[in-house]
Amino acid sequence: MKIKFIFDIASPNSYLCHKVIPEFEAKHSVEFEYIPCLLGGIFKLTNNQPPMIAFSEIKNKADYMNLEIKRFINFHKIEEFQFNPFFPINTITIQRGSLVAKEEGIFSQYTDITAKAMWEQQINLGDSQILIDTLNTAGIDGKMIFDKASDPKIKESLIKNTQMAVDNGAFGVPTFFLHNDVFFGKEALREIPDFL
């Protein structure tokens, strides 16, 4: 059974789900299909806003979101997470690169590298040269990824993925599609088993 995972590495909650998914797959005998999208595109298409903007004037909301992240981290024993001081980072090149990595058969490796760099090592992957250097250091040809990421076909694929996600009910990330059901947020990983 496959569960579609709509993600953008710009989101710390996407990263947290990525860390938990291998254990979930093993426990429930399912497979997550990662679908790279552009979070900014999803926001634009749905008239949504990033939480730090949407909830900036709501007393206690930001504190609760931080508490929710801490609870998730503690529950799943995720020890490596660090908030990125360069957040928010424009991830359009990273997300296009993930589609290149899929074509090259190195998607899992690429996703692990970018997730770790963004949310464990606090690296500014919004800088193209830093992205290339980070990939090179980890054993992936960063220049190849960067060059192919500008291919019109790759650009169009990211646009199509983003539109598909919205057409099927996404308004942010992480979003999961199982059968005809939509699940939003990292907490959905506790709810999804009831629908398998």
N, C-alpha and C positions, 0 to 999 in steps of 0.2 A: 504494500500500500504506500502511495506517495502523498506527501503533504507539501504543497507549494509554500515556499518561504519568500515573501517579498521583503527585500532588505536593501539598505544602503549603509555602508560602513561608517557614514557620518553620524549615525545614531548609536549612542552608547547602549541602548536597549537591544539593538540588532547584534552588537558585539556580545552582550550577555547571553542572548539566545544562542548565538553561534557556539559559545563555550559549553552550553548545556545540551545541545542537540545530539552529539555523539552518544551520550549516556541514554538519552530519550530513545534514540533509534534502537540501541541494543536492548533496552528494557521492553519496548513495545513492538519490536519487529516491523518497523516502518522505515521509510526513507524520506528525507527532506530534499526537495528539489529547490535549490537556491535560484531565485530569479532576481538578478541585479536590476534595480530601478533607480531613479533619481528622486530623492525625497523632496527636493525643492520643486520638481515637476509635479509630484503628487499634491503638494500643498497648493500650487498654482491652479491645478485642474479642479481641486475640490474647495477652493476658497478657504483653505485651512491656514494655520500659522504655527510656527515652532512653539512648543510649550513655554519657552522662556519669554516669548512675546505675548502669547495668548493669555497666560496666567500671571503676567508680571504685576498686575494690580490686585490680585486676589490674595488676601491675607492668608497665610499658612500653607498655600498651595505648593510653593516651591520647596518649603521645608518638608512637606509630606512626600513630594516626589523624590527628594534625596533620601528620606527614610525608607521609602519603598525600594529604592535601589540597594540600600544597605541590607535590607531584609533579604532580598533576592540573592545578593552576594553571599551573605552568611549562610542562608539555607543551602545553597549549592556549593559552598566552600570554594568560591572563586577568589583566589588570593592575589592575582596579578593585576587586577583592574586599577587603573589610575586615570583620573579625569585629564583630558588633554588640554594644556594651557592655550593651545592655538584654536580651540573650538570657538565658533563653528568653522569648519573647514569646507571649502568647495570641493566636492568629491566627484565631479563630473568625469575627470580623467581617470580616477581610480575605478569608477564604476564601468566606464568604457573598457578600461584595462581588464576588468574581470571577465568581460565578454570575449576579449581576445584570449585570455587565459583558458576559457572554456574551449575555444576553437583549437588551442594548442595542447589541450589535454593536461593542463597544469592548474586547473581551477582551484582545487582544494588547497594546494600549496600556496597559490597566490592569495587566496582568502585568508589563510592562516597568517601569512606574512603581513598583509595590510592590517588585519585586525589587531595583531600583536603590536605593530608599529604605532597604530593610532591610539589604542586604549591600554597599552601596557608600558610602552617605551616613550610615550608622549612626543612622538615625532610629528613634525609639520609636513604631512603628506600633501598638503595643498601646494607646496613648492615642487614644481616638476622635476628639478634636478635632484632634490632630496628623495622624491619617489623613485626615480631611476636608480639612485645610489643605494637606496634601501633594498630594492629588488635585486640588484647586482650582488650586494653583500650576502643576501640569502640564497643565492644560486640561480636566480632567474634573470634572463637577459632583459634588463630594464629598458634599454633603448629600443629593443624590438617591440616590447609591449607598448611603450609610449608612441612609437611611430605608427603602429597598426591601430592604435586607439583613435587616430584621426581619420581612419578609413570611413567614407560615407556610409558604408554598409553597417559598420559597428555603431556609428552615431544613430542611424535609423533603428537599429535593434534596441538600443537603450530607450529611444522614444517610444517604440512599440511596446516594450515591456512595461513602461511606466503607464501608458494609456490602458493597456490590458488590465493592469492592477486596479486602476481607478474604475474601469468599466465593470470589474467584478466585485467592487465594493470597498476597495482600499481607500483610506483617507490619510494614512500615515504609515510608519514602520515601527516595529515589526508587525507585519500582517501575515496570517496563515490562511490558506484555502484548503479545506478538507471536504471532499464531495462538493456539495453546494453551499457549505457553511463557511462563513467568514469569522475569523478570530483575530482580535487585535490586542497587541501588547504582550510583553514577556510573560505576564501572569497567565496568559492563555495556555501556556505549556502545562499548567496544572489541570485545565479544563478539557483540553483536547482528548485525553484518554477516554473520557466518557462517551466520545463520539466515534471511536474507532470501531 
